[in-house]
Amino acid sequence: RKEVEQDPGPFNVPEGATVAFNCTYSNSASQSFFWYRQDCRKEPKLLMSVYSSGNEDGRFTAQLNRASQYISLLIRDSKLSDSATYLCGTGTASKLTFGTGTRLQVTL
Amino acid sequence: NAGVMQNPRHLVRRRGQEARLRCSPVKGHSHVYWYRQLPEEGLKFMVYLQKENIIDESGMPKERFSAEFPKEGPSILRIQQVVRGDSAAYFCASSPRRDEQFFGPGTRLTVL
């Protein structure tokens, strides 16, 4: 079993739709959690950290469920520019472990 | 505010040559991480360094790969005697603490 698992997608959604991704992790010692966005042939860019209390940044909401060991990302009112691969990462003191990413394609 | 800088952005080597990848972290960041990404695969952790120290190298192949982060200058990832399987994108990330990591643009290594 992979340490961090994501549905690879692609998720094809129309502009304006709401879309949600989940990510499960197996290492119960994970201490930090992040969502990154990666465009084709570019570096991952930090989208948001994920906290137990949940956090929101504009159209993006992230949640952490430690008991079930998953994190989620909700994107509201999708824009064409949201099309990318979304990576979840879980961290211990020394490194991040990433899923293979979920690909999102927002269409007109 | 310069972000993480990596060079070269593209590197072509023939089998058996050496590859040197450089990473300058964000100014003030003392934690540096190297990751490798193969096509259609996720980012794989390789090594975590602080100035002059390797903290965690659990993701580094046992042979041919080494990394350093000297007191002065950039962090270096060195691959000796490259093979075709080393072809990948190598990303460096830096962090001011042991949390959020900010990635550089990567070095795309192609081994002929």
Chai-1 contact restraints between the chains, C-beta under 6 A:
chainA,res_idxA,chainB,res_idxB,connection_type,confidence,min_distance_angstrom,max_distance_angstrom,comment,restraint_id
A,S32,B,D99,contact,1.0,0.0,6.0,A-B,restraint_1
A,E43,B,F91,contact,1.0,0.0,6.0,A-B,restraint_2
A,E43,B,F103,contact,1.0,0.0,6.0,A-B,restraint_3
A,E43,B,P105,contact,1.0,0.0,6.0,A-B,restraint_4
A,E43,B,G106,contact,1.0,0.0,6.0,A-B,restraint_5
A,P44,B,F103,contact,1.0,0.0,6.0,A-B,restraint_6
A,L46,B,E100,contact,1.0,0.0,6.0,A-B,restraint_7
A,A93,B,R98,contact,1.0,0.0,6.0,A-B,restraint_8
A,S94,B,Y48,contact,1.0,0.0,6.0,A-B,restraint_9
A,S94,B,I55,contact,1.0,0.0,6.0,A-B,restraint_10
A,S94,B,D56,contact,1.0,0.0,6.0,A-B,restraint_11
A,K95,B,F45,contact,1.0,0.0,6.0,A-B,restraint_12
A,K95,B,Y48,contact,1.0,0.0,6.0,A-B,restraint_13
A,K95,B,D56,contact,1.0,0.0,6.0,A-B,restraint_14
A,F98,B,G42,contact,1.0,0.0,6.0,A-B,restraint_15
A,F98,B,L43,contact,1.0,0.0,6.0,A-B,restraint_16
A,G99,B,G42,contact,1.0,0.0,6.0,A-B,restraint_17
A,T100,B,G42,contact,1.0,0.0,6.0,A-B,restraint_18
